[in-house]
Amino acid sequence: MALQDLLLAASTSTEKEEIILSADFYNAWNSLLSDEKLRKLASSRDFRLVYVPHPSFRPYMDSLKLPSYVEVADLNSLSLQQYISQSSLLITDYSSITFDAAYIGIPTIYYQFDRDEIFGGNHNFRRGYFNYDSDGFGPVVTHFSEVVNLIESELSRKDLAERFASRINSTFPTIDQNNSSRIVRVLTSLRC
């Protein structure tokens, strides 16, 4: 049964907390966010770790036991787009917000710890036209230590965006402030 279904079936907050704390999703992200090497990197390189939970996971945030140095994004104060635009790096699993980040030059790391399950048919997610390995805007990794190593590398070299520039450029051949006018022009030309 999917995590969201288990949470909906739970009748008490204690049951919900037990479900969350035993879920692979929680444990994978918590392992990353609690990693000692990552904590030291954040401290020594003076960067913030901001966790933006999926909207369907937000009601359960009080159950999470995140380290004190991890900030949970407050989408009442800043929009998701503002958080992205202020970022140096985006780490996600499968989210399409990588398109927003890539468009403005923010590199991405895909942390797909559960890709065998996700793409193996045991999930409501199905493969579409987008292949993260060949189309994605950054490296795809399956273990939190790989994410931490890539973060460390990116802090030193700042080369992820460059390494994936050809994919970004082929997805967004024109990056400027005129997208709306191009859309209007095309839609207007389609009128009969």
Residue frames relative to the residue before (quaternion, step in Angstrom):
aa qw qx qy qz dx dy dz
M 1.0000 0.0000 0.0000 0.0000 0.00 0.00 0.00
A 0.5116 -0.6611 0.4613 0.2973 3.58 -0.97 0.86
L 0.6582 -0.5372 0.3630 0.3826 3.56 -1.17 0.67
Q 0.6680 0.5046 -0.3111 0.4498 3.58 0.84 -0.93
D 0.6485 0.5106 -0.3163 0.4676 3.61 1.01 -0.78
L 0.6324 0.5275 -0.3258 0.4643 3.58 1.02 -0.80
L 0.6643 0.5068 -0.2999 0.4604 3.56 0.97 -0.87
L 0.6517 0.5105 -0.3119 0.4662 3.57 1.02 -0.78
A 0.6813 0.4880 -0.2826 0.4667 3.59 1.08 -0.70
A 0.5748 0.5946 -0.3834 0.4112 3.61 1.17 -0.47
S 0.3130 -0.7935 0.4978 0.1569 3.56 -0.90 0.90
T 0.7719 0.2711 -0.1807 0.5459 3.62 1.13 -0.37
S 0.6162 -0.5520 0.4085 0.3857 3.54 -1.23 0.43
T 0.6001 0.5538 -0.3570 0.4536 3.61 1.12 -0.60
E 0.6395 0.5103 -0.3200 0.4777 3.59 0.98 -0.83
K 0.6558 0.5136 -0.3117 0.4572 3.57 0.93 -0.91
E 0.6528 0.5093 -0.3194 0.4609 3.59 0.94 -0.85
E 0.6429 0.5192 -0.3215 0.4623 3.60 0.96 -0.83
I 0.6410 0.5219 -0.3161 0.4657 3.58 1.00 -0.84
I 0.6708 0.5021 -0.2971 0.4579 3.57 0.87 -0.97
L 0.7255 0.4630 -0.2590 0.4383 3.56 0.77 -1.03
S 0.6974 0.4267 -0.2820 0.5021 3.59 1.21 -0.27
A 0.5132 0.6721 -0.4030 0.3501 3.59 1.28 -0.15
D 0.5679 -0.5997 0.4504 0.3392 3.57 -1.08 0.77
F 0.6118 0.5686 -0.3425 0.4301 3.57 1.00 -0.85
Y 0.6843 0.4735 -0.2821 0.4775 3.57 0.80 -1.02
N 0.6959 0.4987 -0.2869 0.4298 3.57 0.77 -1.02
A 0.6436 0.5158 -0.3285 0.4603 3.60 1.00 -0.74
W 0.7088 0.4378 -0.2698 0.4828 3.59 0.81 -0.96
N 0.6387 0.5176 -0.3339 0.4611 3.58 1.01 -0.71
S 0.6097 0.5425 -0.3494 0.4603 3.60 1.05 -0.72
L 0.6563 0.4936 -0.3092 0.4796 3.56 0.98 -0.81
L 0.7399 0.4457 -0.2481 0.4385 3.57 0.65 -1.12
S 0.7016 0.4456 -0.2556 0.4939 3.60 1.20 -0.51
D 0.4187 0.7346 -0.4577 0.2748 3.57 1.26 -0.09
E 0.4895 -0.6942 0.4527 0.2712 3.56 -0.82 1.06
K 0.6347 0.5209 -0.3377 0.4602 3.60 0.97 -0.77
L 0.6459 0.5080 -0.3182 0.4727 3.60 1.00 -0.80
R 0.6284 0.5321 -0.3351 0.4579 3.59 0.97 -0.84
K 0.6730 0.4921 -0.2939 0.4675 3.59 0.92 -0.92
L 0.6239 0.5297 -0.3369 0.4655 3.58 1.03 -0.76
A 0.6598 0.5115 -0.3087 0.4559 3.57 0.89 -0.95
S 0.6772 0.4917 -0.2851 0.4672 3.55 0.96 -0.86
S 0.7367 0.4349 -0.2467 0.4553 3.59 0.76 -1.01
R 0.7385 0.3805 -0.2171 0.5125 3.60 1.09 -0.65
D 0.3747 -0.7791 0.4370 0.2485 3.56 1.37 0.11
F 0.4675 0.6265 -0.5074 0.3624 3.57 0.62 1.15
R 0.4427 -0.6844 0.5238 0.2474 3.52 -1.24 0.60
L 0.2545 -0.7099 0.6324 0.1771 3.53 -1.20 0.64
V 0.0276 -0.8015 0.5967 -0.0283 3.56 -0.55 1.18
Y 0.1876 -0.7825 0.5894 0.0712 3.55 -0.72 1.15
V 0.1019 -0.7804 0.6164 0.0260 3.55 -0.79 1.09
P 0.2051 -0.8107 0.5346 0.1220 3.60 -0.15 1.22
H 0.5974 -0.5367 0.4544 0.3854 3.51 -1.24 0.53
P 0.6061 -0.5948 0.3743 0.3725 3.64 -0.96 0.77
S 0.6758 0.4872 -0.3189 0.4519 3.63 0.96 -0.70
F 0.6626 0.4917 -0.3001 0.4787 3.60 1.26 -0.31
R 0.4766 0.7194 -0.4082 0.2978 3.59 1.25 -0.42
P 0.6563 0.5216 -0.3551 0.4137 3.66 0.82 -0.75
Y 0.7191 0.4434 -0.2433 0.4766 3.59 1.17 -0.43
M 0.3471 0.7807 -0.4706 0.2204 3.59 1.25 0.15
D 0.6113 0.5652 -0.3665 0.4153 3.61 1.02 -0.64
S 0.6374 0.5389 -0.3265 0.4436 3.59 1.18 -0.49
L 0.5976 0.5897 -0.3639 0.4034 3.57 1.16 -0.50
K 0.2363 -0.7519 0.6022 0.1273 3.49 -1.10 0.74
L 0.0456 0.8259 -0.5543 0.0928 3.54 0.43 1.29
P 0.5736 -0.5812 0.4379 0.3760 3.59 -1.11 0.58
S 0.6185 -0.5890 0.3812 0.3539 3.56 -1.14 0.65
Y 0.6661 0.5098 -0.3116 0.4465 3.61 1.11 -0.55
V 0.6047 0.5158 -0.3665 0.4836 3.61 1.28 0.04
E 0.2410 -0.7696 0.5817 0.1058 3.53 -0.74 1.14
V 0.2780 -0.7296 0.5969 0.1846 3.58 -0.94 0.87
A 0.4879 -0.6894 0.4531 0.2853 3.56 -0.71 1.10
D 0.2205 -0.7485 0.6142 0.1180 3.52 -1.01 0.90
L 0.1890 -0.8309 0.5164 0.0850 3.56 -0.06 1.31
N 0.5317 0.5712 -0.4299 0.4541 3.59 1.27 0.20
S 0.6962 0.4489 -0.2648 0.4937 3.58 1.20 -0.49
L 0.7852 0.0591 -0.0065 0.6164 3.56 1.00 -0.89
S 0.4703 -0.6543 0.5060 0.3078 3.56 -1.10 0.61
L 0.6537 -0.4887 0.3906 0.4257 3.55 -1.24 0.31
Q 0.6411 0.5271 -0.3242 0.4539 3.58 0.98 -0.82
Q 0.6412 0.5101 -0.3315 0.4677 3.61 1.02 -0.71
Y 0.6242 0.5205 -0.3406 0.4727 3.60 0.99 -0.78
I 0.6588 0.5064 -0.3162 0.4577 3.58 0.90 -0.91
S 0.6935 0.4910 -0.2931 0.4383 3.58 0.81 -0.96
Q 0.6907 0.4501 -0.2807 0.4915 3.61 1.17 -0.45
S 0.5550 0.6396 -0.3712 0.3810 3.58 1.31 -0.06
S 0.3739 -0.6799 0.5792 0.2499 3.50 -1.35 0.36
L 0.7899 0.0518 0.0435 0.6094 3.52 1.21 -0.64
L 0.1949 -0.7629 0.6074 0.1052 3.56 -1.08 0.80
I 0.0747 -0.7569 0.6479 0.0422 3.54 -0.97 0.90
T 0.1089 0.7868 -0.5939 0.1279 3.55 -0.73 1.10
D 0.4734 -0.6332 0.5060 0.3449 3.53 -1.28 -0.01
Y 0.8238 -0.1010 0.1239 0.5438 3.58 0.42 -1.21
S 0.4103 0.7765 -0.4239 0.2214 3.58 1.27 -0.08
S 0.4680 -0.6775 0.5026 0.2634 3.51 -1.11 0.77
I 0.4509 0.6774 -0.4718 0.3393 3.63 1.19 0.00
T 0.4962 0.6456 -0.4353 0.3839 3.58 1.24 -0.20
F 0.5787 0.5683 -0.3836 0.4416 3.60 1.13 -0.51
D 0.6408 0.5104 -0.3188 0.4767 3.59 0.99 -0.83
A 0.6707 0.5019 -0.2965 0.4587 3.56 0.90 -0.97
A 0.6682 0.5036 -0.3098 0.4515 3.60 0.83 -0.95
Y 0.6259 0.5651 -0.3396 0.4166 3.58 0.97 -0.84
I 0.7700 0.3182 -0.1819 0.5222 3.59 1.03 -0.75
G 0.6324 -0.6121 0.3061 0.3628 3.58 1.23 0.45
I 0.4673 0.6479 -0.4667 0.3794 3.60 1.17 0.45
P 0.3700 -0.7488 0.4995 0.2300 3.63 -0.62 1.05
T 0.2593 -0.7665 0.5771 0.1104 3.54 -1.25 0.62
I 0.1109 -0.7080 0.6890 0.1084 3.49 -1.33 0.59
Y 0.2428 -0.7573 0.5904 0.1375 3.58 -0.86 0.98
Y 0.1224 -0.7798 0.6129 0.0341 3.57 -0.65 1.17
Q 0.0705 0.8289 -0.5418 0.1200 3.57 0.06 1.35
F 0.0706 -0.8477 0.5256 -0.0148 3.54 0.58 1.26
D 0.7658 0.3536 -0.1634 0.5116 3.58 1.14 -0.63
R 0.2515 0.8264 -0.4834 0.1417 3.58 1.20 0.38
D 0.6087 0.5469 -0.3698 0.4401 3.63 1.02 -0.64
E 0.6724 0.4746 -0.2858 0.4910 3.56 0.99 -0.83
I 0.6629 0.5255 -0.3050 0.4374 3.57 0.87 -0.99
F 0.7847 0.3245 -0.1629 0.5023 3.57 0.80 -1.02
G 0.5848 0.6050 -0.3570 0.4057 3.58 1.29 -0.06
G 0.6147 -0.5861 0.3394 0.4043 3.58 1.26 0.10
N 0.6003 0.5722 -0.3646 0.4234 3.61 1.24 0.02
H 0.6792 0.4222 -0.2646 0.5390 3.55 1.20 0.45
N 0.5624 -0.6080 0.4301 0.3593 3.57 -1.20 0.40
F 0.5466 0.5935 -0.3903 0.4434 3.60 1.29 -0.19
R 0.0713 -0.7917 0.6062 0.0253 3.58 -0.95 0.86
R 0.5667 -0.5762 0.4597 0.3682 3.53 -1.15 0.64
G 0.1257 -0.7685 0.6241 0.0634 3.51 -1.06 0.81
Y 0.7872 -0.2813 0.2248 0.5007 3.55 -1.13 -0.63
F 0.6870 0.5032 -0.2748 0.4465 3.59 1.13 -0.68
N 0.1114 -0.7770 0.6188 0.0322 3.55 -0.70 1.16
Y 0.4257 -0.7453 0.4516 0.2436 3.58 -0.47 1.21
D 0.6620 0.5226 -0.3121 0.4373 3.58 1.02 -0.77
S 0.7998 0.2910 -0.1555 0.5015 3.59 0.88 -0.84
D 0.7547 0.3640 -0.2051 0.5059 3.62 1.19 -0.43
G 0.5316 0.6819 -0.3863 0.3211 3.57 1.21 -0.51
F 0.4966 -0.6821 0.4761 0.2481 3.51 -1.31 0.52
G 0.7760 0.1574 -0.1261 0.5976 3.56 1.24 0.44
P 0.6901 -0.4785 0.3374 0.4254 3.56 -1.29 0.08
V 0.2959 -0.7177 0.6054 0.1759 3.55 -1.26 0.61
V 0.0295 0.7961 -0.6019 0.0557 3.56 -0.77 1.06
T 0.3405 -0.7727 0.5105 0.1625 3.56 -1.22 0.51
H 0.7383 0.3426 -0.2198 0.5378 3.60 1.22 -0.13
F 0.5758 -0.6336 0.3892 0.3399 3.56 -0.96 0.87
S 0.6137 0.5525 -0.3658 0.4294 3.62 1.02 -0.63
E 0.6112 0.5347 -0.3493 0.4675 3.61 1.12 -0.61
V 0.6187 0.5311 -0.3406 0.4681 3.59 1.05 -0.76
V 0.6644 0.5057 -0.3061 0.4574 3.58 0.86 -0.97
N 0.6536 0.5086 -0.3171 0.4621 3.61 0.93 -0.83
L 0.6584 0.4954 -0.3086 0.4753 3.59 1.01 -0.78
I 0.6090 0.5310 -0.3510 0.4733 3.60 1.05 -0.69
E 0.6545 0.5117 -0.3097 0.4625 3.57 0.88 -0.94
S 0.6576 0.5101 -0.3007 0.4657 3.57 0.93 -0.89
E 0.6709 0.5010 -0.2979 0.4585 3.57 0.91 -0.92
L 0.6238 0.5389 -0.3440 0.4496 3.60 1.02 -0.72
S 0.7054 0.4582 -0.2558 0.4765 3.56 1.07 -0.73
R 0.8221 0.2978 -0.1199 0.4702 3.56 0.76 -1.07
K 0.1773 -0.8088 0.5367 0.1623 3.61 1.10 -0.59
D 0.4542 0.7265 -0.4138 0.3077 3.59 0.88 0.90
L 0.4232 0.7227 -0.4739 0.2721 3.62 1.18 -0.03
A 0.6595 0.5053 -0.3231 0.4532 3.59 0.84 -0.91
E 0.6551 0.5099 -0.3075 0.4651 3.57 1.00 -0.81
R 0.6607 0.5212 -0.3099 0.4424 3.59 0.95 -0.89
F 0.7699 0.3149 -0.1733 0.5273 3.59 1.10 -0.62
A 0.2973 0.7999 -0.4767 0.2110 3.59 1.28 0.31
S 0.6495 0.5242 -0.3494 0.4258 3.62 0.89 -0.79
R 0.6417 0.5053 -0.3290 0.4739 3.61 1.01 -0.70
I 0.6540 0.5060 -0.3108 0.4686 3.55 0.96 -0.88
N 0.6812 0.4963 -0.2872 0.4552 3.58 0.90 -0.92
S 0.6661 0.4741 -0.3242 0.4758 3.60 1.02 -0.65
T 0.6449 0.4954 -0.3250 0.4827 3.61 1.14 -0.52
F 0.7868 0.1630 -0.0620 0.5920 3.56 1.03 -0.86
P 0.1211 -0.8414 0.5210 0.0773 3.61 0.29 1.19
T 0.7710 0.1990 -0.1290 0.5910 3.59 1.17 -0.50
I 0.0061 -0.7786 0.6267 -0.0305 3.55 -0.64 1.15
D 0.3258 0.7131 -0.5518 0.2844 3.52 -0.37 1.30
Q 0.6298 -0.5390 0.4056 0.3852 3.58 -1.24 -0.38
N 0.6090 0.6104 -0.3235 0.3898 3.60 1.23 0.22
N 0.2728 0.7958 -0.5068 0.1885 3.61 1.14 0.39
S 0.6585 0.5241 -0.3193 0.4357 3.58 0.87 -0.91
S 0.6798 0.4803 -0.3067 0.4617 3.58 0.86 -0.90
R 0.6240 0.5211 -0.3511 0.4647 3.63 1.02 -0.66
I 0.6479 0.5105 -0.3218 0.4648 3.60 0.95 -0.82
V 0.6546 0.5054 -0.3132 0.4669 3.58 0.90 -0.91
R 0.6410 0.5300 -0.3231 0.4515 3.58 0.95 -0.87
V 0.6746 0.4786 -0.2995 0.4756 3.61 0.90 -0.89
L 0.6690 0.4937 -0.3109 0.4604 3.60 0.87 -0.89
T 0.6368 0.5191 -0.3243 0.4688 3.57 1.02 -0.77
S 0.6677 0.4983 -0.3107 0.4576 3.59 0.96 -0.78
L 0.6400 0.5354 -0.3280 0.4429 3.62 1.17 -0.42
R 0.4953 0.6546 -0.4362 0.3687 3.61 1.22 -0.25
C 0.3799 -0.7269 0.5290 0.2177 3.52 -1.02 0.84
